[in-house]
Amino acid sequence: MHMTSREIALLAIAMLAIAGFSWFSPWFATVDNLLTILRNSSELLLIALGMTLVIAMGGVDVSVGVVMGVAAWGVGQLLLLQSPWLAAMAGPLLGLLLGLMTALVVVIGRIPAIVGTLGLFGVWRTGLFALLGGQWLSGLPGSLTSGLMHPLLGLPVMAWVIVLVWASVWLVLRHTPYGLWLLAAGNSEEKARLAGIPVTQVRIATFMISGLLCGIAATCYIATYRNVEMTVGGSLALEAIAAVVLGGTRITGGACSLLGTLLGVLLLRILQNGLLLVGIPSLWQTVVTGAVLLIVLSSEAASGRVFAFRRIA
């Protein structure tokens, strides 16, 4: 797989960050901490994969974190009924259903994605509060945890699930008409329609895939933490957008990088973990994420202006 200059730069920055935090904190470069970083990247990576597709088609979805939360509630309820297999399937199915509802609002309802998903964020957030009854859903059975954390060829089953999901999304983008249609719609929806591309179906499918990935993330979340907080997923949308844009996916659509998204997720988690270990309060993690997003968007905007100037000249 050929790496772009953006991906190489992200890898280099991540390595420098690891070296820097290792210098300032003796606890950073330990096996347990590095495994913690990878573990904390799981849900974000799954959600960021879906966000990559949504942004590549020229959209955005700020409700993904709460979608994961609602799906996690469903998984937790089935675990309480001692149905681990149904619980494992409930996350993806609920995510798929919520993704379809997002598509109906944004695509069929012709509401701008940022507005429609922001409205859905409020609806799902209020609904989750009501479902939880104002308190955490905690002390869930460990049956799902034991299944997904069971070692397989040296790695937990959950790690293999994430690898399979990433590879599947990559194959779909690279080797199916959907991948070409998605990027064509992101470049110019009008031209894509004139070329005979089923843009409406592509957009609906994209939101549904994103919802499905949020549901898989919900299952992984429950398997790891065995509880559902009232504020679960609150910052995941911002982090996912930051990781995706940082990884090289064009914010206006038409181009994406799944490897870049992976590196962007790891870099964000390395920065957040390292800052915490050197004594920076966790409150500043969101500030760091927002700052990274603003810096990347500003640099891309500047590059766009330079490109436009040269083209005119």
Secondary structure as GFF3:
##gff-version 3
##sequence-region A 1 313
A	DSSP	alpha_helix	5	24	.	.	.	ID=ss1
A	DSSP	alpha_helix	31	40	.	.	.	ID=ss2
A	DSSP	alpha_helix	42	56	.	.	.	ID=ss3
A	DSSP	alpha_helix	64	80	.	.	.	ID=ss4
A	DSSP	alpha_helix	84	103	.	.	.	ID=ss5
A	DSSP	pi_helix	104	108	.	.	.	ID=ss6
A	DSSP	alpha_helix	113	132	.	.	.	ID=ss7
A	DSSP	alpha_helix	143	148	.	.	.	ID=ss8
A	DSSP	beta_strand	151	152	.	.	.	ID=ss9
A	DSSP	beta_strand	155	156	.	.	.	ID=ss10
A	DSSP	alpha_helix	157	175	.	.	.	ID=ss11
A	DSSP	alpha_helix	177	187	.	.	.	ID=ss12
A	DSSP	alpha_helix	189	194	.	.	.	ID=ss13
A	DSSP	alpha_helix	199	225	.	.	.	ID=ss14
A	DSSP	alpha_helix	236	246	.	.	.	ID=ss15
A	DSSP	alpha_helix	258	277	.	.	.	ID=ss16
A	DSSP	alpha_helix	284	312	.	.	.	ID=ss17
###
